[in-house]
């Protein structure tokens, strides 16, 4: 949320969801959202910040930028926008921070994500439809969940106010503080409702954040922030009531069997232990394909490899990664051909699929920090359709 006039400039915090293919083109097709015209919000503890977790030693969790917002709707289920998850692979490097200031969160307020779920009808080519998803947590969140709207939107909803909450940019261009404000509902469509500034509005940092409304005396989550106009004067929310069946099926599933991960053991030779999916790997690791075709667990965001000796920093081309409470070298299972790409992309190794996207995401986190420090606003480019889409 930014404390500025709604016609002021919009600065978007971007989340990379595909591979880097060269210098981006400044031609956004959809503007994602966060919030303007509101105030710092010490309340709403169930509203958390989505933050990537770097696997590298020397990259503290509190230094990672907020990419989106989410709302705890069950002890291990966080509601957010589908474009904030984009694919189940991206969730392997995410945590949800339940603190009013993400950078000041305690360890207990940072909960790792084990899985992401997109709405089955979410189309990557049209972000304005079914833009809703959930993140499943590795453990119960340290705060209480909030209730979803269990019935249809009230017939008199147009003209009513809704409270938007999130971790958007402030007047100084900083993100990471929970902010809130009110907007007014102007129209209701089959799967969405529209809002206008009154006096607040979602705008460049809180995609996936909630819209609250008092229904029958109880404040409930009625919408999920999806997109809006570049000037941050209007916004569109996904209707929670329309997607109730999708959400309830996940809530029921997690209540029956909370997601689990095998124990972490850096002494195991990860290159020789096979996996079929991310759920077979310890927390912080992902099931990826080795150059020869076998699948094994690797540190999420990195190529297939195994833990080596203790380290205090990178040694040559060997990365120094977090291994529980220690730092260990990450040794590739097999050397892969490297290629240096331009346009801000880091050195990439051969491979495709989840591991490529995760590596690109982590590279983008570090690269975007350098761009922002230099006063340059990064753009994201989607490999599949080669057009710019901004994401908050």
Residue pairs with C-beta under 8 A, 6 or more apart in sequence:
1 34
1 35
1 36
1 37
1 38
1 39
1 164
1 166
1 168
1 169
1 170
1 179
1 180
1 181
1 200
1 203
1 205
1 206
2 8
2 34
2 35
2 36
2 37
2 168
2 169
2 170
2 171
2 203
2 204
2 232
3 36
3 37
3 38
3 39
3 170
3 171
4 36
4 37
4 171
6 36
6 37
6 197
6 199
6 201
6 231
6 232
6 233
7 231
7 233
8 36
8 232
10 31
10 203
10 204
10 230
10 231
10 232
11 169
11 173
11 204
11 377
12 31
12 32
12 204
12 205
12 377
12 390
12 391
12 392
13 34
13 65
13 66
13 67
13 169
13 175
13 204
13 205
13 368
13 392
14 364
14 368
14 378
14 379
14 380
14 390
14 391
14 392
15 67
15 68
15 84
15 86
15 361
15 364
15 380
15 391
15 392
16 360
16 361
16 363
16 364
16 380
17 83
17 86
17 87
17 90
17 357
17 361
17 380
17 382
17 391
18 357
18 360
18 380
18 381
18 382
18 383
18 384
19 345
19 348
19 356
19 357
19 360
19 383
20 341
20 343
20 344
20 345
20 360
20 363
20 364
20 381
21 343
21 381
21 383
21 386
22 341
22 342
22 343
22 381
23 342
23 343
23 344
24 343
24 378
24 379
24 380
24 381
24 388
25 379
25 381
25 387
25 388
26 379
26 388
27 387
27 388
28 230
28 379
28 388
28 389
28 390
29 387
29 388
29 389
30 127
30 128
30 227
30 389
30 390
31 204
31 227
31 228
31 229
31 230
31 390
32 83
32 127
32 204
32 207
32 226
32 227
32 228
32 390
32 391
32 392
33 202
33 203
33 204
33 206
33 207
33 209
33 225
33 226
33 227
33 228
33 232
33 235
33 392
34 69
34 166
34 167
34 168
34 169
34 175
34 202
34 203
34 204
34 205
34 206
34 207
34 209
34 225
34 392
35 164
35 165
35 166
35 168
35 179
35 180
35 181
35 200
35 201
35 202
35 203
35 205
35 206
35 209
36 168
36 181
36 197
36 200
36 201
36 202
36 203
36 232
37 181
37 197
37 199
37 200
37 201
38 164
38 179
38 180
38 181
38 182
38 200
39 179
39 180
39 181
40 100
40 177
40 178
40 179
41 47
41 100
41 165
41 178
41 179
41 180
42 100
42 178
43 180
44 146
44 165
44 178
44 180
44 212
45 98
45 100
45 143
45 144
46 71
46 72
46 73
46 98
46 141
46 143
46 144
46 145
46 146
47 69
47 70
47 71
47 72
47 165
47 166
47 178
47 209
47 210
48 69
48 70
48 71
48 72
48 78
48 96
48 97
48 98
48 99
48 141
49 66
49 68
49 69
49 70
49 96
49 97
49 99
49 102
49 167
49 176
49 178
50 66
50 67
50 68
50 69
50 70
50 80
50 84
50 94
50 95
50 96
50 97
50 135
50 208
51 61
51 64
51 65
51 66
51 67
51 94
51 95
51 96
51 97
51 102
51 110
52 64
52 65
52 67
52 93
52 94
52 95
52 361
52 362
52 365
53 61
53 64
53 93
53 94
53 95
53 112
53 284
54 61
54 64
54 301
54 362
54 365
54 366
55 93
55 284
55 299
55 300
55 301
55 302
55 319
55 321
55 322
55 362
56 319
56 320
56 321
56 322
57 311
57 312
57 313
57 320
57 321
57 322
57 327
58 313
58 320
59 366
61 95
61 110
62 102
62 103
62 104
62 105
63 103
64 365
65 175
65 176
65 365
65 368
65 369
66 97
66 102
66 167
66 175
66 176
66 205
67 84
67 94
67 391
67 392
68 80
68 81
68 84
68 206
68 207
68 208
68 209
68 391
68 392
69 80
69 165
69 166
69 167
69 205
69 206
69 207
69 208
69 209
69 210
69 225
70 78
70 79
70 80
70 84
70 96
70 135
70 208
70 209
71 78
71 79
71 80
71 146
71 209
71 210
71 221
71 224
72 78
72 79
72 96
72 98
72 141
72 143
72 144
72 145
72 146
73 79
73 134
73 145
73 146
73 147
73 148
73 221
73 247
73 251
74 145
74 251
74 254
74 255
75 137
75 140
75 141
75 145
76 136
76 137
76 138
76 139
76 140
76 141
76 254
76 258
76 259
77 134
77 135
77 136
77 137
77 145
77 250
77 251
77 254
78 96
78 113
78 134
78 135
78 136
78 137
78 141
79 132
79 134
79 148
79 208
79 210
79 221
79 224
79 240
79 247
80 132
80 133
80 134
80 135
80 207
80 208
80 224
81 131
81 132
81 133
81 207
81 208
81 224
81 225
81 226
81 238
82 118
82 119
82 122
82 130
82 131
82 132
82 133
83 127
83 131
83 207
83 226
83 391
84 133
84 207
84 208
84 391
85 91
85 116
85 117
85 118
85 133
85 135
86 118
86 124
87 116
87 118
87 354
87 357
88 115
88 116
88 117
88 118
88 278
89 278
89 286
89 353
89 354
89 357
89 358
90 116
90 357
90 358
90 361
91 113
91 114
91 115
91 116
91 135
92 113
92 278
92 285
92 286
92 300
92 301
92 354
92 358
93 300
93 301
93 358
93 361
93 362
94 112
94 113
94 116
94 135
95 110
95 111
95 112
95 113
96 110
96 111
96 113
96 135
96 137
96 141
97 105
97 109
97 110
97 111
98 105
98 109
98 111
98 141
98 142
98 143
99 105
99 106
99 109
100 177
100 178
101 176
101 177
101 178
102 167
102 175
102 176
102 177
103 176
108 142
109 142
111 137
111 138
111 139
111 141
111 142
112 137
112 138
112 283
112 284
113 135
113 136
113 137
113 138
114 136
114 137
114 138
114 259
114 261
114 278
114 279
114 283
115 135
115 136
115 259
115 278
115 279
116 133
116 134
116 135
116 136
117 133
117 134
117 135
117 136
117 250
118 133
119 130
119 131
119 132
119 133
119 243
119 246
120 246
121 129
121 130
122 129
122 130
122 131
122 132
122 133
123 129
123 130
124 384
125 385
127 226
127 227
127 389
128 192
128 226
128 227
128 236
129 191
130 191
130 238
130 243
131 224
131 226
131 227
131 238
132 224
132 238
132 240
132 243
132 246
132 247
134 247
134 250
136 250
136 254
136 259
137 259
138 259
138 261
138 283
146 210
146 219
146 220
146 221
147 218
147 220
147 221
148 220
148 221
148 240
148 244
148 247
149 213
149 215
149 220
149 221
149 222
149 240
149 241
149 244
150 220
150 241
150 244
151 215
151 241
152 241
153 188
153 193
153 222
153 239
153 241
154 160
154 215
157 185
157 188
157 193
157 213
158 185
158 186
158 187
158 188
159 184
159 185
159 186
160 184
160 185
160 213
161 182
161 183
161 184
161 185
161 198
161 213
162 182
162 183
162 184
162 185
162 195
162 211
162 212
162 213
162 222
162 223
162 237
163 180
163 181
163 182
163 183
163 211
163 212
163 213
163 219
164 180
164 181
164 182
164 183
164 195
164 200
164 201
164 202
164 206
164 209
164 210
164 211
164 212
164 225
164 235
165 178
165 179
165 180
165 206
165 209
165 210
165 212
166 178
166 179
166 180
166 202
166 205
166 206
166 208
166 209
166 225
167 175
167 176
167 177
167 178
167 179
167 205
167 206
167 209
168 175
168 179
168 202
168 203
168 204
168 205
168 206
168 392
169 175
169 203
169 204
169 205
170 177
170 179
173 372
175 205
180 200
181 199
181 200
181 201
182 198
182 199
182 200
183 195
183 196
183 197
183 198
183 200
183 201
183 202
183 211
183 235
184 195
184 196
184 197
184 198
185 193
185 194
185 195
186 194
186 195
186 196
186 234
187 193
187 194
188 194
188 239
190 242
191 238
191 239
191 242
191 243
192 223
192 226
192 236
192 237
192 238
192 239
193 222
193 223
193 236
193 237
193 239
194 234
194 235
194 236
194 237
195 201
195 202
195 211
195 234
195 235
195 236
195 237
196 233
196 234
196 235
197 232
197 233
197 234
201 228
201 232
201 233
201 234
201 235
202 209
202 225
202 228
202 232
202 235
202 237
203 228
203 232
203 235
204 232
204 392
205 392
206 225
206 392
207 225
207 226
207 227
207 391
207 392
208 224
208 225
209 224
209 225
210 221
210 223
210 224
210 225
211 221
211 222
211 223
211 224
211 225
211 237
212 219
212 220
212 221
212 222
213 219
213 220
213 222
214 220
215 222
221 240
222 237
222 239
222 240
222 241
223 237
223 238
223 239
223 240
224 237
224 238
224 240
225 235
225 237
226 235
226 236
226 237
226 238
227 235
227 236
228 234
228 235
228 236
229 235
240 247
259 279
260 279
261 279
261 281
261 282
261 283
262 280
262 281
262 282
263 282
264 282
264 283
264 284
264 285
264 324
265 282
266 307
266 323
266 324
266 326
266 328
267 307
269 306
270 285
270 296
270 297
270 298
270 304
270 305
270 306
270 307
271 290
271 296
271 304
271 305
271 306
271 333
272 296
273 296
273 297
274 294
274 295
274 296
275 281
275 287
275 295
275 296
275 297
276 287
276 295
277 287
278 286
278 287
280 287
280 297
281 287
281 297
282 297
284 299
284 300
284 322
285 297
285 298
285 299
285 300
286 297
286 298
286 299
286 300
286 301
286 354
286 355
286 358
287 295
287 296
287 297
287 354
288 295
288 296
288 297
288 298
288 303
288 304
288 351
288 353
288 354
288 355
289 295
289 304
289 351
289 352
289 353
289 355
290 296
290 304
290 333
290 334
291 304
291 333
291 334
291 336
291 350
291 351
292 334
296 304
296 333
298 304
298 305
298 355
299 305
299 321
299 322
299 330
300 358
301 355
301 358
301 359
301 361
301 362
302 319
302 321
302 330
302 355
302 358
302 359
303 332
303 333
303 336
303 349
303 351
303 355
303 359
304 332
304 333
304 334
304 355
305 330
305 331
305 332
305 333
306 330
306 331
306 333
307 321
307 323
307 328
307 329
307 330
307 331
308 318
308 328
308 329
308 330
308 331
309 328
309 329
310 326
310 327
310 328
310 329
311 318
311 320
311 327
311 328
311 329
312 320
312 327
313 320
314 320
315 329
318 329
318 330
318 331
319 329
319 330
320 327
320 328
320 329
320 330
321 327
321 328
321 329
321 330
332 349
336 349
336 350
336 351
337 349
337 350
338 347
338 348
338 349
338 350
339 347
339 348
339 350
340 347
341 347
341 348
344 367
344 371
344 378
345 360
345 363
345 367
346 363
346 366
346 367
348 356
348 359
348 360
348 363
349 359
364 378
364 380
367 378
368 378
371 377
371 378
372 378
379 388
379 390
380 388
380 389
380 390
380 391
381 387
381 388
382 389
